Amino acid sequence: MSQSTVGRVLDGEQWPGNEFIAATINGLDIGFDVVFEVTVGEVTSANEHASVAG
């Protein structure tokens, strides 16, 4: 996963695709629903709703 792809997704310029989602949950060893939220008609990142310390 390129740094520019991550940046575009976090900036809202690009939707996270399958490769991005897989790399995120596998790389962080966490469940899908910890990072992503799926709502009717919209896909949003959990990062939009909460900041991550670190």
Distance bins in CASP14 RR format, pairs under 12 A and 6 or more apart:
PFRMAT RR
TARGET T0000
AUTHOR 0000-0000-0000
RMODE 2
METHOD distances of the structure
MODEL  1
1 7 0 0 0 0 0 1 0 0 0 0 0
1 8 0 0 0 0 0 1 0 0 0 0 0
1 9 0 0 0 0 1 0 0 0 0 0 0
1 10 0 0 0 0 0 1 0 0 0 0 0
1 16 0 0 0 0 0 1 0 0 0 0 0
1 17 0 0 0 0 0 1 0 0 0 0 0
1 18 0 0 0 0 0 1 0 0 0 0 0
1 19 1 0 0 1 0 0 0 0 0 0 0
1 20 1 0 0 1 0 0 0 0 0 0 0
1 21 0 0 0 0 0 1 0 0 0 0 0
1 22 0 0 0 0 1 0 0 0 0 0 0
1 23 1 0 1 0 0 0 0 0 0 0 0
1 24 0 0 0 0 1 0 0 0 0 0 0
1 25 0 0 0 0 0 1 0 0 0 0 0
1 26 0 0 0 0 0 1 0 0 0 0 0
1 27 0 0 0 0 1 0 0 0 0 0 0
1 28 0 0 0 0 0 1 0 0 0 0 0
2 8 0 0 0 0 1 0 0 0 0 0 0
2 9 0 0 0 0 0 1 0 0 0 0 0
2 14 0 0 0 0 0 1 0 0 0 0 0
2 19 0 0 0 0 0 1 0 0 0 0 0
2 20 0 0 0 0 0 1 0 0 0 0 0
2 23 0 0 0 0 0 1 0 0 0 0 0
3 9 0 0 0 0 0 1 0 0 0 0 0
3 10 0 0 0 0 0 1 0 0 0 0 0
3 23 0 0 0 0 0 1 0 0 0 0 0
4 10 0 0 0 0 0 1 0 0 0 0 0
4 11 0 0 0 0 0 1 0 0 0 0 0
4 13 0 0 0 0 0 1 0 0 0 0 0
4 14 0 0 0 0 1 0 0 0 0 0 0
4 20 0 0 0 0 0 1 0 0 0 0 0
5 11 0 0 0 0 0 1 0 0 0 0 0
5 12 0 0 0 0 0 1 0 0 0 0 0
5 13 0 0 0 0 0 1 0 0 0 0 0
5 14 1 0 0 1 0 0 0 0 0 0 0
5 15 0 0 0 0 0 1 0 0 0 0 0
5 16 0 0 0 0 1 0 0 0 0 0 0
5 17 0 0 0 0 1 0 0 0 0 0 0
5 19 0 0 0 0 1 0 0 0 0 0 0
5 20 1 0 0 1 0 0 0 0 0 0 0
5 21 0 0 0 0 0 1 0 0 0 0 0
5 23 0 0 0 0 1 0 0 0 0 0 0
5 24 0 0 0 0 0 1 0 0 0 0 0
6 12 0 0 0 0 0 1 0 0 0 0 0
6 13 0 0 0 0 0 1 0 0 0 0 0
6 14 0 0 0 0 1 0 0 0 0 0 0
6 16 0 0 0 0 1 0 0 0 0 0 0
6 17 0 0 0 0 0 1 0 0 0 0 0
6 19 0 0 0 0 0 1 0 0 0 0 0
6 20 1 0 0 1 0 0 0 0 0 0 0
6 21 0 0 0 0 0 1 0 0 0 0 0
6 23 0 0 0 0 1 0 0 0 0 0 0
6 24 0 0 0 0 1 0 0 0 0 0 0
6 27 0 0 0 0 0 1 0 0 0 0 0
6 45 0 0 0 0 0 1 0 0 0 0 0
6 47 0 0 0 0 0 1 0 0 0 0 0
7 13 1 0 0 1 0 0 0 0 0 0 0
7 14 0 0 0 0 1 0 0 0 0 0 0
7 16 0 0 0 0 0 1 0 0 0 0 0
7 20 0 0 0 0 0 1 0 0 0 0 0
7 45 0 0 0 0 0 1 0 0 0 0 0
7 47 0 0 0 0 0 1 0 0 0 0 0
8 14 1 1 0 0 0 0 0 0 0 0 0
8 15 0 0 0 0 1 0 0 0 0 0 0
8 16 0 0 0 0 1 0 0 0 0 0 0
8 17 0 0 0 0 0 1 0 0 0 0 0
8 20 0 0 0 0 1 0 0 0 0 0 0
9 15 1 0 0 1 0 0 0 0 0 0 0
9 16 1 0 1 0 0 0 0 0 0 0 0
9 17 0 0 0 0 1 0 0 0 0 0 0
9 19 0 0 0 0 0 1 0 0 0 0 0
9 20 1 0 1 0 0 0 0 0 0 0 0
9 21 0 0 0 0 1 0 0 0 0 0 0
9 23 0 0 0 0 0 1 0 0 0 0 0
9 24 0 0 0 0 1 0 0 0 0 0 0
9 35 0 0 0 0 0 1 0 0 0 0 0
9 36 0 0 0 0 0 1 0 0 0 0 0
9 43 0 0 0 0 0 1 0 0 0 0 0
9 44 0 0 0 0 0 1 0 0 0 0 0
9 45 1 0 0 1 0 0 0 0 0 0 0
9 47 0 0 0 0 1 0 0 0 0 0 0
9 48 0 0 0 0 0 1 0 0 0 0 0
10 16 0 0 0 0 1 0 0 0 0 0 0
10 20 0 0 0 0 0 1 0 0 0 0 0
10 24 0 0 0 0 0 1 0 0 0 0 0
10 35 0 0 0 0 0 1 0 0 0 0 0
10 44 0 0 0 0 0 1 0 0 0 0 0
10 45 1 0 0 1 0 0 0 0 0 0 0
10 46 0 0 0 0 0 1 0 0 0 0 0
10 47 1 0 0 1 0 0 0 0 0 0 0
10 48 0 0 0 0 1 0 0 0 0 0 0
10 51 0 0 0 0 0 1 0 0 0 0 0
10 52 0 0 0 0 0 1 0 0 0 0 0
11 45 0 0 0 0 0 1 0 0 0 0 0
11 47 0 0 0 0 0 1 0 0 0 0 0
11 48 0 0 0 0 0 1 0 0 0 0 0
12 20 0 0 0 0 0 1 0 0 0 0 0
12 43 0 0 0 0 0 1 0 0 0 0 0
12 44 0 0 0 0 1 0 0 0 0 0 0
12 45 0 0 0 0 1 0 0 0 0 0 0
12 47 0 0 0 0 0 1 0 0 0 0 0
12 48 0 0 0 0 1 0 0 0 0 0 0
14 20 0 0 0 0 1 0 0 0 0 0 0
14 43 0 0 0 0 0 1 0 0 0 0 0
14 45 0 0 0 0 0 1 0 0 0 0 0
15 21 0 0 0 0 0 1 0 0 0 0 0
15 36 0 0 0 0 0 1 0 0 0 0 0
15 42 0 0 0 0 0 1 0 0 0 0 0
15 43 1 0 0 1 0 0 0 0 0 0 0
15 44 0 0 0 0 0 1 0 0 0 0 0
15 45 0 0 0 0 1 0 0 0 0 0 0
16 22 0 0 0 0 1 0 0 0 0 0 0
16 23 0 0 0 0 1 0 0 0 0 0 0
16 24 1 0 0 1 0 0 0 0 0 0 0
16 25 0 0 0 0 0 1 0 0 0 0 0
16 32 0 0 0 0 0 1 0 0 0 0 0
16 35 0 0 0 0 1 0 0 0 0 0 0
16 36 1 0 0 1 0 0 0 0 0 0 0
16 37 0 0 0 0 0 1 0 0 0 0 0
16 38 0 0 0 0 0 1 0 0 0 0 0
16 43 1 0 0 1 0 0 0 0 0 0 0
16 44 0 0 0 0 1 0 0 0 0 0 0
16 45 1 0 0 1 0 0 0 0 0 0 0
16 46 0 0 0 0 0 1 0 0 0 0 0
16 47 0 0 0 0 0 1 0 0 0 0 0
16 48 0 0 0 0 0 1 0 0 0 0 0
17 23 0 0 0 0 1 0 0 0 0 0 0
17 24 0 0 0 0 1 0 0 0 0 0 0
17 36 0 0 0 0 0 1 0 0 0 0 0
17 43 0 0 0 0 1 0 0 0 0 0 0
17 45 0 0 0 0 0 1 0 0 0 0 0
18 24 0 0 0 0 0 1 0 0 0 0 0
18 25 0 0 0 0 0 1 0 0 0 0 0
18 26 0 0 0 0 0 1 0 0 0 0 0
18 32 0 0 0 0 0 1 0 0 0 0 0
18 36 0 0 0 0 0 1 0 0 0 0 0
19 25 0 0 0 0 0 1 0 0 0 0 0
19 26 0 0 0 0 0 1 0 0 0 0 0
20 26 0 0 0 0 0 1 0 0 0 0 0
20 27 0 0 0 0 0 1 0 0 0 0 0
20 35 0 0 0 0 0 1 0 0 0 0 0
20 36 0 0 0 0 1 0 0 0 0 0 0
20 43 0 0 0 0 0 1 0 0 0 0 0
20 45 0 0 0 0 0 1 0 0 0 0 0
21 27 0 0 0 0 0 1 0 0 0 0 0
21 28 0 0 0 0 0 1 0 0 0 0 0
21 30 0 0 0 0 0 1 0 0 0 0 0
21 31 0 0 0 0 0 1 0 0 0 0 0
21 32 1 0 0 1 0 0 0 0 0 0 0
21 33 0 0 0 0 0 1 0 0 0 0 0
21 34 0 0 0 0 0 1 0 0 0 0 0
21 35 0 0 0 0 1 0 0 0 0 0 0
21 36 1 0 0 1 0 0 0 0 0 0 0
21 38 0 0 0 0 0 1 0 0 0 0 0
21 43 0 0 0 0 1 0 0 0 0 0 0
21 45 0 0 0 0 1 0 0 0 0 0 0
21 46 0 0 0 0 0 1 0 0 0 0 0
22 28 0 0 0 0 0 1 0 0 0 0 0
22 31 0 0 0 0 0 1 0 0 0 0 0
22 32 0 0 0 0 1 0 0 0 0 0 0
22 35 0 0 0 0 0 1 0 0 0 0 0
22 36 0 0 0 0 0 1 0 0 0 0 0
23 29 0 0 0 0 0 1 0 0 0 0 0
23 35 0 0 0 0 0 1 0 0 0 0 0
24 30 0 0 0 0 1 0 0 0 0 0 0
24 31 0 0 0 0 1 0 0 0 0 0 0
24 32 0 0 0 0 1 0 0 0 0 0 0
24 34 0 0 0 0 1 0 0 0 0 0 0
24 35 1 0 1 0 0 0 0 0 0 0 0
24 36 1 0 0 1 0 0 0 0 0 0 0
24 45 0 0 0 0 1 0 0 0 0 0 0
24 46 0 0 0 0 0 1 0 0 0 0 0
24 47 0 0 0 0 1 0 0 0 0 0 0
25 31 1 0 1 0 0 0 0 0 0 0 0
25 32 1 0 1 0 0 0 0 0 0 0 0
25 33 0 0 0 0 1 0 0 0 0 0 0
25 34 1 0 0 1 0 0 0 0 0 0 0
25 35 1 0 0 1 0 0 0 0 0 0 0
25 36 0 0 0 0 1 0 0 0 0 0 0
25 46 0 0 0 0 0 1 0 0 0 0 0
26 32 0 0 0 0 0 1 0 0 0 0 0
26 35 0 0 0 0 0 1 0 0 0 0 0
27 35 0 0 0 0 0 1 0 0 0 0 0
28 34 0 0 0 0 1 0 0 0 0 0 0
28 35 1 0 0 1 0 0 0 0 0 0 0
28 36 0 0 0 0 0 1 0 0 0 0 0
28 46 0 0 0 0 0 1 0 0 0 0 0
28 47 0 0 0 0 0 1 0 0 0 0 0
28 52 0 0 0 0 0 1 0 0 0 0 0
29 35 0 0 0 0 0 1 0 0 0 0 0
30 36 0 0 0 0 0 1 0 0 0 0 0
30 46 0 0 0 0 0 1 0 0 0 0 0
30 52 0 0 0 0 0 1 0 0 0 0 0
31 46 0 0 0 0 0 1 0 0 0 0 0
32 38 0 0 0 0 1 0 0 0 0 0 0
32 43 0 0 0 0 0 1 0 0 0 0 0
32 45 0 0 0 0 0 1 0 0 0 0 0
32 46 0 0 0 0 1 0 0 0 0 0 0
33 45 0 0 0 0 0 1 0 0 0 0 0
33 46 0 0 0 0 1 0 0 0 0 0 0
34 45 0 0 0 0 0 1 0 0 0 0 0
34 46 1 0 0 1 0 0 0 0 0 0 0
34 47 0 0 0 0 0 1 0 0 0 0 0
34 50 0 0 0 0 0 1 0 0 0 0 0
34 52 0 0 0 0 0 1 0 0 0 0 0
35 43 0 0 0 0 0 1 0 0 0 0 0
35 44 0 0 0 0 0 1 0 0 0 0 0
35 45 1 0 0 1 0 0 0 0 0 0 0
35 46 1 0 1 0 0 0 0 0 0 0 0
35 47 1 0 0 1 0 0 0 0 0 0 0
35 48 0 0 0 0 0 1 0 0 0 0 0
35 49 0 0 0 0 0 1 0 0 0 0 0
35 50 0 0 0 0 0 1 0 0 0 0 0
35 52 0 0 0 0 0 1 0 0 0 0 0
36 42 0 0 0 0 0 1 0 0 0 0 0
36 43 1 0 0 1 0 0 0 0 0 0 0
36 44 1 0 0 1 0 0 0 0 0 0 0
36 45 1 0 0 1 0 0 0 0 0 0 0
36 46 1 0 0 1 0 0 0 0 0 0 0
36 47 0 0 0 0 1 0 0 0 0 0 0
36 48 0 0 0 0 0 1 0 0 0 0 0
36 49 0 0 0 0 0 1 0 0 0 0 0
37 43 1 0 0 1 0 0 0 0 0 0 0
37 44 1 0 1 0 0 0 0 0 0 0 0
37 45 1 0 0 1 0 0 0 0 0 0 0
37 46 1 0 1 0 0 0 0 0 0 0 0
37 47 0 0 0 0 1 0 0 0 0 0 0
37 48 0 0 0 0 1 0 0 0 0 0 0
37 49 1 0 0 1 0 0 0 0 0 0 0
37 50 0 0 0 0 0 1 0 0 0 0 0
38 44 0 0 0 0 1 0 0 0 0 0 0
38 45 0 0 0 0 0 1 0 0 0 0 0
38 46 0 0 0 0 0 1 0 0 0 0 0
39 45 0 0 0 0 0 1 0 0 0 0 0
39 46 0 0 0 0 0 1 0 0 0 0 0
39 48 0 0 0 0 0 1 0 0 0 0 0
39 49 0 0 0 0 0 1 0 0 0 0 0
42 48 0 0 0 0 0 1 0 0 0 0 0
44 50 0 0 0 0 0 1 0 0 0 0 0
45 51 0 0 0 0 0 1 0 0 0 0 0
45 52 0 0 0 0 0 1 0 0 0 0 0
46 52 0 0 0 0 1 0 0 0 0 0 0
END
